[in-house]
Amino acid sequence: MNVFVIWFVMVVAWNFGYPEASPLEDVVVAVILSLFSTMLKKLLKF
């Protein structure tokens, strides 16, 4: 499975799970999830 798809699903889940989150929180979570996906990509050697 493409790591981007995993990241995208997690971002969508965050946005639907916490609709009251501020735009700053959305950006911070997206960056954290991006770092997670980068580590996952290195771990799985995509």
N, CA, C and O atoms as a Tripos MOL2 file, in Angstrom:
@<TRIPOS>MOLECULE
protein
  184   183    46     0     0
PROTEIN
NO_CHARGES

@<TRIPOS>ATOM
      1 N           0.8470   -1.1840    0.0000 N.3       1 MET1
      2 CA          0.0000    0.0000    0.0000 C.3       1 MET1
      3 C           0.8880    1.2410    0.0000 C.2       1 MET1
      4 O           1.9230    1.2860    0.6650 O.2       1 MET1
      5 N           0.4790    2.1980   -0.7250 N.am      2 ASN2
      6 CA          1.2280    3.4360   -0.8480 C.3       2 ASN2
      7 C           1.2010    4.2010    0.4790 C.2       2 ASN2
      8 O           0.1400    4.3440    1.0870 O.2       2 ASN2
      9 N           2.3470    4.6860    0.9260 N.am      3 VAL3
     10 CA          2.4470    5.4060    2.1910 C.3       3 VAL3
     11 C           1.6330    6.6970    2.1420 C.2       3 VAL3
     12 O           1.0800    7.1140    3.1600 O.2       3 VAL3
     13 N           1.5540    7.3280    0.9810 N.am      4 PHE4
     14 CA          0.7440    8.5390    0.8530 C.3       4 PHE4
     15 C          -0.7160    8.2600    1.1790 C.2       4 PHE4
     16 O          -1.3750    9.0690    1.8320 O.2       4 PHE4
     17 N          -1.2160    7.1350    0.7320 N.am      5 VAL5
     18 CA         -2.6070    6.7720    0.9950 C.3       5 VAL5
     19 C          -2.8190    6.6010    2.4980 C.2       5 VAL5
     20 O          -3.8410    7.0340    3.0300 O.2       5 VAL5
     21 N          -1.8730    5.9810    3.1800 N.am      6 ILE6
     22 CA         -1.9670    5.8170    4.6370 C.3       6 ILE6
     23 C          -1.9990    7.1790    5.3060 C.2       6 ILE6
     24 O          -2.8160    7.4140    6.1960 O.2       6 ILE6
     25 N          -1.1150    8.0820    4.8880 N.am      7 TRP7
     26 CA         -1.0780    9.4330    5.4480 C.3       7 TRP7
     27 C          -2.3980   10.1490    5.1910 C.2       7 TRP7
     28 O          -2.9520   10.7820    6.0910 O.2       7 TRP7
     29 N          -2.8970   10.0500    3.9730 N.am      8 PHE8
     30 CA         -4.1370   10.7220    3.6010 C.3       8 PHE8
     31 C          -5.3060   10.2180    4.4330 C.2       8 PHE8
     32 O          -6.1220   11.0140    4.8980 O.2       8 PHE8
     33 N          -5.3990    8.9100    4.6250 N.am      9 VAL9
     34 CA         -6.4790    8.3330    5.4250 C.3       9 VAL9
     35 C          -6.3910    8.8200    6.8750 C.2       9 VAL9
     36 O          -7.4140    9.1090    7.4960 O.2       9 VAL9
     37 N          -5.1830    8.9100    7.4060 N.am     10 MET10
     38 CA         -5.0200    9.3940    8.7800 C.3      10 MET10
     39 C          -5.4040   10.8650    8.9000 C.2      10 MET10
     40 O          -6.0130   11.2580    9.8950 O.2      10 MET10
     41 N          -5.0610   11.6830    7.9130 N.am     11 VAL11
     42 CA         -5.4340   13.1030    7.9320 C.3      11 VAL11
     43 C          -6.9520   13.2530    7.8380 C.2      11 VAL11
     44 O          -7.5400   14.0600    8.5580 O.2      11 VAL11
     45 N          -7.5850   12.4850    6.9620 N.am     12 VAL12
     46 CA         -9.0420   12.5440    6.8380 C.3      12 VAL12
     47 C          -9.6990   12.0830    8.1380 C.2      12 VAL12
     48 O         -10.6760   12.6830    8.5870 O.2      12 VAL12
     49 N          -9.1680   11.0220    8.7400 N.am     13 ALA13
     50 CA         -9.7150   10.5400   10.0110 C.3      13 ALA13
     51 C          -9.5880   11.6140   11.0930 C.2      13 ALA13
     52 O         -10.5100   11.8060   11.8860 O.2      13 ALA13
     53 N          -8.4540   12.3130   11.1290 N.am     14 TRP14
     54 CA         -8.2760   13.4030   12.0890 C.3      14 TRP14
     55 C          -9.3160   14.4950   11.8460 C.2      14 TRP14
     56 O          -9.9530   14.9670   12.7870 O.2      14 TRP14
     57 N          -9.4890   14.8940   10.5930 N.am     15 ASN15
     58 CA        -10.4090   15.9860   10.2850 C.3      15 ASN15
     59 C         -11.8630   15.6260   10.5890 C.2      15 ASN15
     60 O         -12.6210   16.4780   11.0510 O.2      15 ASN15
     61 N         -12.2570   14.3970   10.3410 N.am     16 PHE16
     62 CA        -13.6220   14.0010   10.6580 C.3      16 PHE16
     63 C         -13.7810   13.6500   12.1390 C.2      16 PHE16
     64 O         -14.8660   13.8060   12.6990 O.2      16 PHE16
     65 N         -12.7130   13.1800   12.7700 N.am     17 GLY17
     66 CA        -12.7700   12.8230   14.1850 C.3      17 GLY17
     67 C         -12.7700   14.0300   15.1020 C.2      17 GLY17
     68 O         -13.3600   13.9920   16.1820 O.2      17 GLY17
     69 N         -12.1150   15.1010   14.6830 N.am     18 TYR18
     70 CA        -12.0150   16.3250   15.4790 C.3      18 TYR18
     71 C         -12.3820   17.5360   14.6230 C.2      18 TYR18
     72 O         -11.5180   18.3480   14.2930 O.2      18 TYR18
     73 N         -13.6530   17.6590   14.2640 N.am     19 PRO19
     74 CA        -14.0500   18.7750   13.3920 C.3      19 PRO19
     75 C         -13.9230   20.1410   14.0650 C.2      19 PRO19
     76 O         -13.8720   21.1610   13.3770 O.2      19 PRO19
     77 N         -13.8690   20.1760   15.3980 N.am     20 GLU20
     78 CA        -13.7570   21.4490   16.1050 C.3      20 GLU20
     79 C         -12.3100   21.9270   16.2310 C.2      20 GLU20
     80 O         -12.0570   22.9790   16.8190 O.2      20 GLU20
     81 N         -11.3700   21.1720   15.6910 N.am     21 ALA21
     82 CA         -9.9520   21.5540   15.7670 C.3      21 ALA21
     83 C          -9.7050   22.8320   14.9720 C.2      21 ALA21
     84 O         -10.3120   23.0680   13.9280 O.2      21 ALA21
     85 N          -8.7980   23.6430   15.4970 N.am     22 SER22
     86 CA         -8.4550   24.8910   14.8080 C.3      22 SER22
     87 C          -7.5830   24.5820   13.5900 C.2      22 SER22
     88 O          -7.0060   23.4980   13.5010 O.2      22 SER22
     89 N          -7.4830   25.5260   12.6540 N.am     23 PRO23
     90 CA         -6.6120   25.3110   11.4910 C.3      23 PRO23
     91 C          -5.1570   25.0540   11.8900 C.2      23 PRO23
     92 O          -4.4680   24.2720   11.2340 O.2      23 PRO23
     93 N          -4.6900   25.6950   12.9410 N.am     24 LEU24
     94 CA         -3.3190   25.4650   13.4060 C.3      24 LEU24
     95 C          -3.1450   24.0210   13.8690 C.2      24 LEU24
     96 O          -2.1370   23.3840   13.5620 O.2      24 LEU24
     97 N          -4.1130   23.5140   14.5960 N.am     25 GLU25
     98 CA         -4.0430   22.1120   15.0360 C.3      25 GLU25
     99 C          -4.0530   21.1710   13.8330 C.2      25 GLU25
    100 O          -3.3420   20.1660   13.8200 O.2      25 GLU25
    101 N          -4.8540   21.4950   12.8300 N.am     26 ASP26
    102 CA         -4.8810   20.6700   11.6130 C.3      26 ASP26
    103 C          -3.5090   20.6240   10.9420 C.2      26 ASP26
    104 O          -3.0600   19.5630   10.5090 O.2      26 ASP26
    105 N          -2.8560   21.7640   10.8590 N.am     27 VAL27
    106 CA         -1.5320   21.8260   10.2250 C.3      27 VAL27
    107 C          -0.5090   21.0530   11.0500 C.2      27 VAL27
    108 O           0.2950   20.3050   10.4950 O.2      27 VAL27
    109 N          -0.5340   21.2260   12.3670 N.am     28 VAL28
    110 CA          0.4230   20.5350   13.2360 C.3      28 VAL28
    111 C           0.2460   19.0260   13.1190 C.2      28 VAL28
    112 O           1.2300   18.2950   13.0050 O.2      28 VAL28
    113 N          -0.9860   18.5570   13.1460 N.am     29 VAL29
    114 CA         -1.2380   17.1150   13.0300 C.3      29 VAL29
    115 C          -0.8280   16.6010   11.6540 C.2      29 VAL29
    116 O          -0.2720   15.5070   11.5500 O.2      29 VAL29
    117 N          -1.0900   17.3620   10.6050 N.am     30 ALA30
    118 CA         -0.6850   16.9410    9.2610 C.3      30 ALA30
    119 C           0.8310   16.8160    9.1610 C.2      30 ALA30
    120 O           1.3370   15.8910    8.5260 O.2      30 ALA30
    121 N           1.5580   17.7430    9.7850 N.am     31 VAL31
    122 CA          3.0260   17.6720    9.7630 C.3      31 VAL31
    123 C           3.5040   16.4560   10.5540 C.2      31 VAL31
    124 O           4.3940   15.7330   10.1060 O.2      31 VAL31
    125 N           2.9190   16.2320   11.7210 N.am     32 ILE32
    126 CA          3.3100   15.0620   12.5280 C.3      32 ILE32
    127 C           3.0280   13.7760   11.7660 C.2      32 ILE32
    128 O           3.8590   12.8670   11.7540 O.2      32 ILE32
    129 N           1.8670   13.6920   11.1310 N.am     33 LEU33
    130 CA          1.5430   12.4960   10.3540 C.3      33 LEU33
    131 C           2.4550   12.3560    9.1380 C.2      33 LEU33
    132 O           2.7550   11.2390    8.7140 O.2      33 LEU33
    133 N           2.8930   13.4650    8.5810 N.am     34 SER34
    134 CA          3.8370   13.4200    7.4710 C.3      34 SER34
    135 C           5.1800   12.8620    7.9270 C.2      34 SER34
    136 O           5.7920   12.0500    7.2330 O.2      34 SER34
    137 N           5.6330   13.3010    9.0940 N.am     35 LEU35
    138 CA          6.8810   12.7550    9.6490 C.3      35 LEU35
    139 C           6.7340   11.2610    9.9170 C.2      35 LEU35
    140 O           7.6510   10.4830    9.6540 O.2      35 LEU35
    141 N           5.5800   10.8680   10.4400 N.am     36 PHE36
    142 CA          5.3060    9.4510   10.6720 C.3      36 PHE36
    143 C           5.3540    8.6680    9.3650 C.2      36 PHE36
    144 O           5.9250    7.5780    9.3110 O.2      36 PHE36
    145 N           4.7560    9.2210    8.3140 N.am     37 SER37
    146 CA          4.7500    8.5050    7.0330 C.3      37 SER37
    147 C           6.1570    8.4250    6.4400 C.2      37 SER37
    148 O           6.4930    7.4430    5.7780 O.2      37 SER37
    149 N           6.9860    9.4560    6.6740 N.am     38 THR38
    150 CA          8.3740    9.4100    6.2070 C.3      38 THR38
    151 C           9.1370    8.3020    6.9170 C.2      38 THR38
    152 O           9.8930    7.5580    6.2920 O.2      38 THR38
    153 N           8.9340    8.1940    8.2280 N.am     39 MET39
    154 CA          9.5930    7.1180    8.9800 C.3      39 MET39
    155 C           9.0780    5.7590    8.5230 C.2      39 MET39
    156 O           9.8490    4.8060    8.4110 O.2      39 MET39
    157 N           7.7710    5.6670    8.2580 N.am     40 LEU40
    158 CA          7.1990    4.4150    7.7830 C.3      40 LEU40
    159 C           7.7640    4.0370    6.4240 C.2      40 LEU40
    160 O           8.0320    2.8660    6.1560 O.2      40 LEU40
    161 N           7.9430    5.0320    5.5720 N.am     41 LYS41
    162 CA          8.4960    4.7860    4.2360 C.3      41 LYS41
    163 C           9.9210    4.2340    4.3430 C.2      41 LYS41
    164 O          10.2830    3.3020    3.6250 O.2      41 LYS41
    165 N          10.7270    4.8090    5.2410 N.am     42 LYS42
    166 CA         12.0920    4.3130    5.4350 C.3      42 LYS42
    167 C          12.0900    2.9190    6.0380 C.2      42 LYS42
    168 O          12.9100    2.0780    5.6680 O.2      42 LYS42
    169 N          11.1720    2.6700    6.9640 N.am     43 LEU43
    170 CA         11.0980    1.3810    7.6020 C.3      43 LEU43
    171 C          10.6960    0.2900    6.6180 C.2      43 LEU43
    172 O          11.2330   -0.8180    6.6450 O.2      43 LEU43
    173 N           9.7400    0.6190    5.7470 N.am     44 LEU44
    174 CA          9.2670   -0.3680    4.7730 C.3      44 LEU44
    175 C          10.0520   -0.3430    3.4700 C.2      44 LEU44
    176 O           9.8390   -1.1800    2.5930 O.2      44 LEU44
    177 N          10.9640    0.6250    3.3440 N.am     45 LYS45
    178 CA         11.8520    0.7600    2.1950 C.3      45 LYS45
    179 C          11.0890    0.8990    0.8780 C.2      45 LYS45
    180 O          11.3530    0.1700   -0.0780 O.2      45 LYS45
    181 N          10.1370    1.8440    0.8340 N.am     46 PHE46
    182 CA          9.3930    2.1280   -0.3890 C.3      46 PHE46
    183 C          10.2240    2.9750   -1.3000 C.2      46 PHE46
    184 O           9.7780    3.3280   -2.3910 O.2      46 PHE46
@<TRIPOS>BOND
     1     1     2 1
     2     2     3 1
     3     3     4 2
     4     3     5 am
     5     5     6 1
     6     6     7 1
     7     7     8 2
     8     7     9 am
     9     9    10 1
    10    10    11 1
    11    11    12 2
    12    11    13 am
    13    13    14 1
    14    14    15 1
    15    15    16 2
    16    15    17 am
    17    17    18 1
    18    18    19 1
    19    19    20 2
    20    19    21 am
    21    21    22 1
    22    22    23 1
    23    23    24 2
    24    23    25 am
    25    25    26 1
    26    26    27 1
    27    27    28 2
    28    27    29 am
    29    29    30 1
    30    30    31 1
    31    31    32 2
    32    31    33 am
    33    33    34 1
    34    34    35 1
    35    35    36 2
    36    35    37 am
    37    37    38 1
    38    38    39 1
    39    39    40 2
    40    39    41 am
    41    41    42 1
    42    42    43 1
    43    43    44 2
    44    43    45 am
    45    45    46 1
    46    46    47 1
    47    47    48 2
    48    47    49 am
    49    49    50 1
    50    50    51 1
    51    51    52 2
    52    51    53 am
    53    53    54 1
    54    54    55 1
    55    55    56 2
    56    55    57 am
    57    57    58 1
    58    58    59 1
    59    59    60 2
    60    59    61 am
    61    61    62 1
    62    62    63 1
    63    63    64 2
    64    63    65 am
    65    65    66 1
    66    66    67 1
    67    67    68 2
    68    67    69 am
    69    69    70 1
    70    70    71 1
    71    71    72 2
    72    71    73 am
    73    73    74 1
    74    74    75 1
    75    75    76 2
    76    75    77 am
    77    77    78 1
    78    78    79 1
    79    79    80 2
    80    79    81 am
    81    81    82 1
    82    82    83 1
    83    83    84 2
    84    83    85 am
    85    85    86 1
    86    86    87 1
    87    87    88 2
    88    87    89 am
    89    89    90 1
    90    90    91 1
    91    91    92 2
    92    91    93 am
    93    93    94 1
    94    94    95 1
    95    95    96 2
    96    95    97 am
    97    97    98 1
    98    98    99 1
    99    99   100 2
   100    99   101 am
   101   101   102 1
   102   102   103 1
   103   103   104 2
   104   103   105 am
   105   105   106 1
   106   106   107 1
   107   107   108 2
   108   107   109 am
   109   109   110 1
   110   110   111 1
   111   111   112 2
   112   111   113 am
   113   113   114 1
   114   114   115 1
   115   115   116 2
   116   115   117 am
   117   117   118 1
   118   118   119 1
   119   119   120 2
   120   119   121 am
   121   121   122 1
   122   122   123 1
   123   123   124 2
   124   123   125 am
   125   125   126 1
   126   126   127 1
   127   127   128 2
   128   127   129 am
   129   129   130 1
   130   130   131 1
   131   131   132 2
   132   131   133 am
   133   133   134 1
   134   134   135 1
   135   135   136 2
   136   135   137 am
   137   137   138 1
   138   138   139 1
   139   139   140 2
   140   139   141 am
   141   141   142 1
   142   142   143 1
   143   143   144 2
   144   143   145 am
   145   145   146 1
   146   146   147 1
   147   147   148 2
   148   147   149 am
   149   149   150 1
   150   150   151 1
   151   151   152 2
   152   151   153 am
   153   153   154 1
   154   154   155 1
   155   155   156 2
   156   155   157 am
   157   157   158 1
   158   158   159 1
   159   159   160 2
   160   159   161 am
   161   161   162 1
   162   162   163 1
   163   163   164 2
   164   163   165 am
   165   165   166 1
   166   166   167 1
   167   167   168 2
   168   167   169 am
   169   169   170 1
   170   170   171 1
   171   171   172 2
   172   171   173 am
   173   173   174 1
   174   174   175 1
   175   175   176 2
   176   175   177 am
   177   177   178 1
   178   178   179 1
   179   179   180 2
   180   179   181 am
   181   181   182 1
   182   182   183 1
   183   183   184 2
@<TRIPOS>SUBSTRUCTURE
     1 MET1         2 RESIDUE 1 A MET
     2 ASN2         6 RESIDUE 1 A ASN
     3 VAL3        10 RESIDUE 1 A VAL
     4 PHE4        14 RESIDUE 1 A PHE
     5 VAL5        18 RESIDUE 1 A VAL
     6 ILE6        22 RESIDUE 1 A ILE
     7 TRP7        26 RESIDUE 1 A TRP
     8 PHE8        30 RESIDUE 1 A PHE
     9 VAL9        34 RESIDUE 1 A VAL
    10 MET10       38 RESIDUE 1 A MET
    11 VAL11       42 RESIDUE 1 A VAL
    12 VAL12       46 RESIDUE 1 A VAL
    13 ALA13       50 RESIDUE 1 A ALA
    14 TRP14       54 RESIDUE 1 A TRP
    15 ASN15       58 RESIDUE 1 A ASN
    16 PHE16       62 RESIDUE 1 A PHE
    17 GLY17       66 RESIDUE 1 A GLY
    18 TYR18       70 RESIDUE 1 A TYR
    19 PRO19       74 RESIDUE 1 A PRO
    20 GLU20       78 RESIDUE 1 A GLU
    21 ALA21       82 RESIDUE 1 A ALA
    22 SER22       86 RESIDUE 1 A SER
    23 PRO23       90 RESIDUE 1 A PRO
    24 LEU24       94 RESIDUE 1 A LEU
    25 GLU25       98 RESIDUE 1 A GLU
    26 ASP26      102 RESIDUE 1 A ASP
    27 VAL27      106 RESIDUE 1 A VAL
    28 VAL28      110 RESIDUE 1 A VAL
    29 VAL29      114 RESIDUE 1 A VAL
    30 ALA30      118 RESIDUE 1 A ALA
    31 VAL31      122 RESIDUE 1 A VAL
    32 ILE32      126 RESIDUE 1 A ILE
    33 LEU33      130 RESIDUE 1 A LEU
    34 SER34      134 RESIDUE 1 A SER
    35 LEU35      138 RESIDUE 1 A LEU
    36 PHE36      142 RESIDUE 1 A PHE
    37 SER37      146 RESIDUE 1 A SER
    38 THR38      150 RESIDUE 1 A THR
    39 MET39      154 RESIDUE 1 A MET
    40 LEU40      158 RESIDUE 1 A LEU
    41 LYS41      162 RESIDUE 1 A LYS
    42 LYS42      166 RESIDUE 1 A LYS
    43 LEU43      170 RESIDUE 1 A LEU
    44 LEU44      174 RESIDUE 1 A LEU
    45 LYS45      178 RESIDUE 1 A LYS
    46 PHE46      182 RESIDUE 1 A PHE
